Amino acid sequence: MRKSTSCGGASILLVMQQHHSSKTADSICHEDLDSMKKPHLLHRISKRLFDLFFSFVGIVIISPVFLAVLILQWITTPGTPFFRQERIGKGGKPFHIIKFRTMELNAEADGPQLVNTTNSTRFTRCGQFLRKHHLDELPQLWNVLVGEMSFVGYRPERAYFIKQIMERDNRYALLYTTRPGITSEAAIYNGYTDTIDKMLRRLEMDLDYQNRLSLWTDLKIIFATAVVFFTGRQDASQNS
């Protein structure tokens, strides 16, 4: 069931570009905008400083892990070890997310697809291992360093899937007030989003996070992410 509101007044027009085509988001009413907590200036500054410092330190500290994954990729997987894909970020603007490649080069020859992480036959030889331990996300530290992403925030999605989400719930556009993140509560507790229904559940969790913005909340999410990372669980809701 689509969650949307119908009212007059000002609206947000967000232009989403993908492969030289543009898509516009549905308008959002004043009631939706007023209900969304706006990030305070102090929070925005402290969050950006946190991102800058720890993304730089993280790149330095885990550089041996980067090297190990690159060697593993070169040994087991033909083609480039990296994967770049256009996603939609803050302000509805597109940017290119960077990951270690986990899928075959022709994995989306028939168009964008959602991936079932447990039984997909399109993984590279080490791709499922990288996804299980979230090692494929590590290059996004660069996206954080250059200001395209944050450590904590909604996961950036492709315009193709955003359009499908907004046909059912146009509140997705409210997420564009902040930067997308490497991790989030939805990523921890909702797991990989391999269906549209899971994307809609993720949206509810992302909107809830937007209304509880604080550095303390971010630190708790980062700690929970570390637990998932080191245990190799797909999400924190799984039993050990």
N, C-alpha and C positions, 0 to 999 in steps of 0.2 A: 504494500500500500504506500502510495507516494505521500510523503510528509511535506507539505508546502502550504503557504498562506497566500491569500489574495487580498491586496489592499492597495490603495493609491499612495502617492507621495514619492519620495526619492527612492532610487534603486541603485544597486551596484552593478556596473557593467564590467565584467572581467573578460578580457580577451585571452583565449587559450589557443596557442599556436602549435600545430604539429604537421611537419612535412609540408610547409608552405601553405597550409590551410588554417583558417581561424574558426573558433567556436566560441559562442558567447554563453555565459552562465545566466541562469534565471535570476530575476530580481529578488532581492531580499527585503522584507518589510522592516519598518522602524522597530517593531516589537522584537524581532530577531536580533537586530543590531544592538538594541539597548540591553538585551539579556546577556550579551557576550561581554565578558570581562576584558577591558582594554589593558594591554601591558603598560605599567607605569614606566616613566623614563628611567628611574633608578634600576628597575628590573631589567629593562632592555640593555642598559649599559653594563650592569654586572653580568648578565647572561652572555653578552658578546665578549667581554673580557675573559670570562671563564672559558668560552669556546676557543678563543684565540690561544690562550696559554696552554690548555690541555690538549688541543689538537696538535700544536707544535711539539709539545713534550711527548705526546703519544706516538707521533710519527717517528721521533728519535728513538724512543724506548723499544717500540715493537718492530723496528727496522729488521732485526734478525728474523722475525716471523714473516715479514714481507718477503725477505729473500728466500726463506724456506718454501713458502707457497709458490713463488715464482719458479723455483727449481722444480718443484713437484708438477707444476703446470707444464713446463717445457718438456719434462720427461714423459708425461702421460697424455698430453693434449695437443694435437696439431693446431696451429693458428695462434692468434694473439692471446696472451693470458688475461688481458683486461677486457671489460665490457662497458661501453658507454651507451647511455640511452636517455632520450629526452623525457624529462619529467616536468611537472608544473609546481612552482614554488611560491614564495612570498609575492603577494600582489598579483597572483595569477600569471606570473612570468615564467617562461620555459627556461630550463637549464639542463645540463648534461650530468647525470649522476654517474659515478665511477664505481665499478665493482670488479672483483676477480671473476672471470667467466666461469660459470658452472654448467652452461648448456651448450649443446652442439651448435655449430655456426649456422645451421639451417633449421634451428628449433622453431622459428616462427615464420617459416616459408609460406604458410597459409594464413598469416596475419597474427595480431596480438592474441596471446593465450594466457590463461591462468595456469599455474603449475601445481600439480599435486606432488608435494615433496617426498611422499613415501613410495610412490610407484611409477614415477615418470621415467620413460625410456629415453628421454632426450638429454639426460644428464651426461656430462663428460665423465671420464673414468674416476676422477677425484671430486667431481662436482657435488655429489650428494654428501660427501664428508665435509666439504667446505660449508655447505648450507647448514648441515646439522650443527656445526660448531660456530656458525655465523662468521666464519673467517672471510667469506666473500664480501662482507660489508666493510672491511678494514680500509680499503682505499677511499672511502667516503670521508675519512679524516681530512683529506685534501679539500673536499667540498665544504667542510666546516671551516677550515683555515681561511679560505678565500671568501667566506661570507654567504655562500649559497645555501648552506644548511646549518643546523645547530646540533648539539649532542642529543638534546631531547626535543621532540616535537612530532607532529603528525608525519607519518611516512608519505613522501611525495609519490603521487600516482601519475600514470600516463593519461593524456587527454582522452584517449579512446575509452578508458574505463571511467574517468571522471564524468564523461557524458552519460554513461549508463547509470552511475550512481545518482546524478542530479535529476535524471528522469523520474527517480523515486524519492529523492530527498534533496531539495535544492539548498539545504543549509551547509552543504559542503563548501560553498563559497566563503563562509565565515572563517574557515581555517586560514585563508590567505592573509590574515592580519599579522601572522607570525611566520618565521622560517620553518620549513619542514625539518625533521630530525633523523638521526641515525637510529634512535630507539624511542620507544614510547610505551605507555601502559598497554595500549592495544597490541603492540608488537610482542610484549611480554606475555599477556594473558589471553590474547586472541589468536596467537600463532600466525603462521603464514596465511595470507588471505587468498585462498584458492577458489573462492566462490563470491558472487556478488552479495549474497546474504552476509558473509563474513565481513565484506567491505562495509556494509551498512552497520553492522555491530561495531566495527572499528571506528566508524564516524561518530557514533554515540559516545564512545570512550574518548575520542579526540576532543569532542566538544566539551565534555566534562572536564578534561584536563585544562582546556583553554580558560575555563572559569575558576581554576584553582592555581593559576600561575604563581609560582614562587621558586626561588633557588633551592629551598628545602625539598620541595616536591621533586624537582629535577634530580637532586642527589639521591633520593630514595629510589627513583626509577633507574638511575645509573647503577646503583648497588644491586637491585633486582636483576638488571640486565647482565651484570657480571656473574651472578649465580647461574643464570641460564647458559651463558657463554662457556663457563668452565665445566658445567655438568653435561653439556651437549644435548640438553632437552630442547624440543622445538618451542616450548613455552612454559612459563612458570606454573601453569595449572596442572601440568603432568606430575604424577607421583614419581618419586625417586626410585 
